[in-house]
Amino acid sequence: ASSLAVDFKLGHLQAGFPSVFFVALFGSFLAYIYSAPPLKLKVNGWTGGYALAFSYVALPWWCGQAIFGALNVEILLLTAF
């Protein structure tokens, strides 16, 4: 709900794409599949490590870019890999 409020304040809802909300939604989904069966990413060292690194590096970068700049595919790919 707070991410939608930020999108509304920044004018993203009027533009048609609530980017902060989708970053928050993706982060919540990643947190869920990290611990919940059947995927439970934390069991495997590779997938769990990648999920943690992704949540500590890429997600904050995406959120900052969505708030202070323009979040586009190029930014998503450069920070994800």
C-alpha positions as CSV (number, residue, x, y, z in Angstrom):
1,A,0.0,0.0,0.0
2,S,2.8,2.4,0.8
3,S,4.5,1.7,-2.5
4,L,1.3,2.7,-4.3
5,A,1.2,5.9,-2.3
6,V,4.8,6.6,-3.5
7,D,3.8,5.9,-7.1
8,F,0.8,8.2,-6.8
9,K,2.9,11.0,-5.3
10,L,5.4,10.7,-8.1
11,G,2.8,10.6,-10.8
12,H,3.5,7.0,-11.9
13,L,-0.1,6.0,-11.6
14,Q,-1.3,8.7,-13.9
15,A,1.5,7.7,-16.4
16,G,0.1,4.2,-16.3
17,F,2.9,2.1,-14.8
18,P,3.3,1.9,-10.9
19,S,7.0,0.9,-11.0
20,V,7.7,1.2,-7.3
21,F,4.7,-1.1,-6.6
22,F,5.9,-3.7,-9.0
23,V,9.4,-3.7,-7.5
24,A,7.9,-4.1,-4.0
25,L,5.7,-6.9,-5.3
26,F,8.6,-8.7,-6.9
27,G,10.6,-8.3,-3.7
28,S,7.8,-9.8,-1.6
29,F,7.5,-12.7,-4.1
30,L,11.3,-13.3,-3.9
31,A,11.1,-13.3,-0.1
32,Y,8.3,-15.8,-0.1
33,I,9.9,-18.3,-2.5
34,Y,13.2,-18.0,-0.5
35,S,11.5,-19.8,2.5
36,A,8.3,-21.4,1.3
37,P,8.0,-24.9,-0.2
38,P,8.1,-26.2,-2.9
39,L,10.9,-23.9,-4.2
40,K,12.5,-23.0,-0.8
41,L,15.5,-21.3,-2.4
42,K,17.5,-21.2,0.8
43,V,18.0,-25.0,0.7
44,N,20.2,-24.8,-2.4
45,G,23.4,-22.8,-2.0
46,W,23.4,-21.4,-5.5
47,T,19.8,-20.3,-5.8
48,G,19.6,-19.1,-2.2
49,G,22.8,-17.1,-2.6
50,Y,21.6,-15.6,-5.8
51,A,18.3,-14.7,-4.3
52,L,19.9,-13.0,-1.3
53,A,22.4,-11.1,-3.5
54,F,19.6,-10.0,-5.8
55,S,17.5,-8.7,-2.9
56,Y,20.5,-6.8,-1.4
57,V,21.8,-5.3,-4.6
58,A,19.3,-5.2,-7.5
59,L,16.0,-4.6,-5.7
60,P,17.2,-1.4,-3.8
61,W,18.8,-0.2,-7.0
62,W,15.6,-0.7,-8.9
63,C,13.5,1.1,-6.3
64,G,15.9,4.1,-6.2
65,Q,15.9,4.3,-9.9
66,A,12.1,4.1,-10.1
67,I,11.8,6.9,-7.5
68,F,14.6,9.2,-8.7
69,G,15.0,8.3,-12.4
70,A,13.5,6.1,-15.0
71,L,13.4,2.4,-14.6
72,N,13.8,0.7,-17.9
73,V,14.9,-2.7,-19.4
74,E,18.5,-1.6,-19.7
75,I,18.8,-0.8,-16.0
76,L,17.0,-4.0,-15.1
77,L,19.4,-6.1,-17.0
78,L,22.6,-4.3,-16.0
79,T,21.8,-4.6,-12.3
80,A,20.4,-8.1,-12.4
81,F,23.5,-9.8,-13.8
